Amino acid sequence: MSEETKYTMADTEEVFDSYDDAVEYVNAEEIIYYNTAMEYLSEHDWTLKDSLGLAKDFGFEMENLSSETLATIHYQDFLIQSIEQV
């Protein structure tokens, strides 16, 4: 009897039945409110190099970016990179 593959990621205790379920969870995560976004960015990407690079990769235009968008993009990327099988 083989066990089903399960997935987990940083910042959550959740266990997901599939990689796609984990990605769906990540896509629902967002950082809202200016202060929260600025705090996150100052701790994780104070130069904004990573966040702006990700935004460019996703096709965002500078006029449409906010601190919340940059923080969310960075956080979602971090979560996706942390998905692992358990």
Buried (B, 14 or more C-beta within 10 A) or exposed (E): EEEEEBBBBEEBEEEBEEBEBBBEBBEEEEBEEEEEBBBBBEEEBEEBEBBBBBBEEEEBEEEEBEBBBBBBBBBBBBBBEBBEEE
